Amino acid sequence: MAKSQDLQKEAYARRVQKKYRNLVYSVGDEVLLLNMRKRGRKGGRFDPDFSGPYTIQDIAGKCVRLKNTEGATLKNHYSIDHIKPYRRSHHVNVMWLCPVNFGMHWILVIVNISAQRILLIDHSMGNEGVYDRKILRNWRNFLRMRGHEDTMEWQLQTMQHNKQQDSSSCGVLLLKFAEHYLAFGEVSEVLTTTEAVVLERMQIACTLLEHRGNAEDYCIVCSMLDADADRSMIEMVQCESCQRWAHFACAKYKESNQEYKCKKCKENT
């Protein structure tokens, strides 16, 4: 039992930072910090994997103390295994793709940073005029909050596209429009027919299945990887029957116990 737990913990640590674990860091290095909270809660799949950048303020063994870009020191110490180098690019990320929800409807907003231009695509009825002022006003307010005073140069544009033909495919078409725009810089040839939408739904489903996580890595009780996102070590116990894992706390397991069977396996015996 203990050996299986040790192997599982080691495998998890390797997955977290396999690529960067042998790097030597110095005080003053800029790094990114692994987002452990993403792994510890449901619905966090679309959160970024890393936060930052941060600067290493102090190194003590395998732990580091970090400070943010404003110079404030983070209150916790972090494992070196949970950071990776931050590479500053000479080119600014010039484009943001932003899905925006209005009520029960999704529209696509593409922000071109270098051109100071916002592209608005409402694939349902082409009613971009309903949202344009609000989106442009909100974007300018966001820039002012970030300390940018010159916001009046930003302009909002639309782009020719085919219209959505039903009332339930806005999310699917948003993904297709975004994908096509990144590849070709336009969306006029994206098909919105019923047949095309059905095919796109199938492709999305296949992609999700191909990139799904390994269910065996998640707790059989709470369905999460981390029971406590603030802890770097995960204590889990393996069911003797089905070989699935559970957090000590979720399973109410004590290390003095000789064996563990999950609730489902107990009910089936």
C-alpha positions in Angstrom: 0.0 0.0 0.0 2.7 2.5 1.1 4.7 1.7 -2.0 1.8 2.3 -4.3 1.1 5.6 -2.7 4.7 6.7 -3.1 4.7 5.8 -6.7 1.5 7.7 -7.3 2.9 10.8 -5.6 6.2 10.6 -7.6 4.2 10.3 -10.8 2.2 13.4 -10.0 5.3 15.4 -9.2 6.8 14.4 -12.5 3.7 15.5 -14.4 3.8 18.9 -12.8 7.3 20.0 -13.7 9.1 17.3 -15.7 10.6 19.8 -18.1 11.9 22.3 -15.6 12.8 20.3 -12.5 16.6 20.3 -13.1 16.9 24.0 -13.7 18.9 26.1 -11.2 17.2 29.4 -10.2 18.8 32.5 -8.8 17.4 35.5 -6.9 16.0 38.0 -9.3 14.9 35.4 -11.9 11.5 35.9 -13.5 9.3 32.9 -13.2 5.7 31.7 -13.7 3.9 29.9 -10.9 1.8 26.7 -11.3 -1.9 27.4 -10.8 -2.6 24.7 -8.1 -6.1 26.0 -7.6 -7.0 25.0 -11.1 -6.3 21.4 -10.2 -8.3 21.6 -7.0 -11.7 22.7 -8.1 -14.3 21.7 -10.6 -14.9 24.1 -13.5 -11.2 25.3 -13.5 -10.4 23.6 -16.8 -10.2 26.9 -18.7 -8.2 28.7 -16.1 -4.5 29.4 -17.0 -2.0 26.7 -16.1 0.4 29.3 -14.7 0.2 32.8 -13.2 2.8 35.6 -13.2 5.3 36.7 -14.0 6.9 36.8 -10.5 10.4 37.6 -9.4 12.3 35.2 -7.1 13.0 37.2 -3.9 14.6 34.4 -1.8 15.6 30.8 -2.1 15.7 28.4 0.8 16.5 24.8 -0.2 13.7 23.6 -2.5 11.4 26.5 -1.7 11.3 30.1 -3.1 9.7 33.4 -2.0 8.2 35.4 -4.8 7.1 39.0 -5.4 4.7 40.3 -8.0 5.3 43.0 -10.6 4.2 45.6 -8.1 6.9 44.6 -5.7 4.6 43.0 -3.1 5.9 39.7 -1.6 3.6 36.7 -1.8 2.7 35.4 1.7 3.5 31.7 1.0 6.6 29.9 0.1 6.4 27.8 -3.1 8.2 24.7 -4.2 10.8 25.0 -7.0 8.9 22.2 -8.7 5.9 24.5 -9.1 7.7 27.3 -11.1 9.1 27.6 -14.5 11.2 30.3 -16.2 9.4 33.3 -17.7 10.6 34.1 -21.2 10.0 37.7 -22.1 9.0 38.0 -25.7 10.1 40.9 -28.0 6.7 40.8 -29.6 3.6 41.7 -27.7 0.7 39.3 -28.0 -1.2 41.3 -30.6 -4.6 39.6 -30.4 -7.1 38.4 -27.8 -10.1 36.2 -28.7 -12.9 36.9 -26.2 -16.1 34.9 -26.0 -18.7 37.3 -24.6 -22.1 36.1 -23.2 -25.2 38.3 -23.4 -28.0 36.5 -21.7 -28.3 33.2 -23.4 -26.3 34.2 -26.5 -22.6 34.1 -27.3 -20.8 36.6 -29.5 -17.1 36.7 -30.5 -14.9 39.8 -29.7 -11.4 39.9 -31.2 -9.1 42.5 -29.7 -6.2 43.5 -31.9 -3.7 45.2 -29.5 -1.2 46.6 -32.0 -3.8 48.0 -34.4 -6.0 49.3 -31.5 -9.0 47.7 -33.1 -11.9 45.5 -31.8 -13.6 43.1 -34.2 -17.2 42.2 -33.2 -18.9 39.1 -34.7 -22.5 38.3 -33.8 -23.1 35.1 -35.9 -26.8 34.8 -35.1 -28.5 37.7 -36.8 -25.6 40.0 -37.6 -26.8 42.5 -35.0 -23.4 43.8 -34.0 -24.9 47.3 -33.6 -26.8 46.1 -30.5 -23.5 45.5 -28.7 -20.9 47.7 -30.3 -21.2 50.8 -28.0 -21.3 48.8 -24.8 -18.3 46.6 -25.7 -16.2 49.6 -26.9 -17.1 51.6 -23.8 -16.2 48.6 -21.5 -12.9 48.1 -23.2 -11.9 51.8 -22.9 -12.9 51.7 -19.2 -10.7 48.6 -18.8 -7.7 50.4 -20.4 -8.2 53.4 -18.1 -8.2 51.2 -15.1 -4.9 49.8 -16.3 -3.4 53.3 -16.5 -3.8 53.9 -20.3 -5.2 57.3 -20.9 -5.2 57.3 -24.7 -8.3 55.2 -25.3 -10.2 57.2 -27.9 -8.1 55.9 -30.8 -9.6 52.5 -30.3 -12.2 51.6 -33.0 -14.7 48.8 -33.4 -15.3 47.0 -36.6 -17.4 44.1 -37.9 -16.8 41.5 -40.6 -18.9 39.9 -43.2 -20.1 36.4 -42.3 -22.8 33.8 -42.7 -25.7 34.0 -40.3 -26.6 31.4 -37.7 -29.7 29.4 -38.8 -31.1 28.2 -35.5 -31.3 29.4 -31.9 -28.9 26.9 -30.2 -25.6 26.8 -32.1 -24.0 30.1 -31.1 -21.4 28.4 -29.0 -20.4 25.9 -31.7 -20.2 28.7 -34.3 -18.2 30.9 -32.0 -15.5 28.3 -31.8 -15.6 27.7 -35.6 -15.4 31.5 -36.3 -12.5 31.9 -33.9 -10.6 28.9 -35.4 -11.2 30.2 -39.0 -10.1 33.7 -38.1 -6.9 32.6 -36.6 -6.1 30.4 -39.6 -7.2 32.8 -42.4 -7.9 36.2 -41.0 -11.5 36.2 -42.1 -14.8 34.3 -41.4 -16.9 34.7 -44.6 -16.5 31.1 -45.7 -17.6 29.5 -42.4 -20.6 27.4 -43.2 -23.6 27.8 -40.8 -26.0 25.2 -42.3 -27.6 22.6 -40.2 -25.4 19.9 -41.7 -22.2 21.9 -41.1 -23.1 22.6 -37.5 -23.8 18.9 -36.8 -20.5 18.0 -38.3 -18.7 20.6 -36.2 -20.4 19.3 -33.0 -19.1 15.8 -33.8 -15.6 17.2 -34.4 -15.6 19.1 -31.1 -16.8 15.9 -29.2 -14.0 13.9 -30.8 -11.4 16.5 -29.9 -12.6 16.5 -26.3 -12.4 12.8 -26.1 -8.9 12.7 -27.6 -7.6 15.2 -25.1 -9.6 14.1 -22.0 -7.8 13.6 -18.7 -7.1 10.3 -17.1 -10.0 9.6 -14.8 -7.9 7.3 -12.7 -5.8 10.3 -11.5 -8.8 11.9 -9.9 -10.3 11.2 -6.5 -13.2 8.7 -6.8 -15.1 10.6 -4.0 -14.8 14.3 -4.9 -13.7 13.9 -8.6 -10.9 16.4 -8.1 -7.1 16.0 -8.3 -6.3 18.1 -5.3 -8.3 18.1 -2.1 -6.3 21.1 -0.8 -5.0 23.4 -3.5 -2.6 25.1 -1.1 -0.7 21.9 -0.4 2.1 20.7 -2.7 1.9 17.0 -1.5 -1.3 15.0 -2.3 -2.0 12.1 0.1 -4.2 9.5 -1.6 -5.1 5.9 -1.0 -5.8 3.2 -3.6 -8.9 1.0 -3.5 -7.9 -2.7 -3.2 -10.7 -3.7 -5.6 -11.1 -1.2 -8.4 -7.6 0.4 -8.1 -9.0 3.9 -8.1 -7.6 6.6 -5.8 -9.2 8.7 -3.1 -7.8 11.6 -0.9 -7.2 10.6 2.7 -9.7 13.2 3.8 -12.4 12.2 1.3 -12.0 8.5 2.2 -11.7 9.2 5.9 -8.6 7.0 5.7 -5.9 6.7 8.4 -2.5 5.4 7.6 -2.8 2.9 10.3 -5.5 1.1 8.3 -4.4 -2.1 6.6 -6.5 -1.8 3.5 -9.0 0.5 1.8 -12.1 -0.2 -0.3 -14.2 2.6 -1.8 -17.9 2.9 -1.0 -18.9 1.5 -4.4 -16.8 -1.6 -4.0 -18.0 -2.2 -0.5 -21.6 -2.1 -1.8 -20.8 -4.6 -4.5 -19.2 -7.2 -2.1 
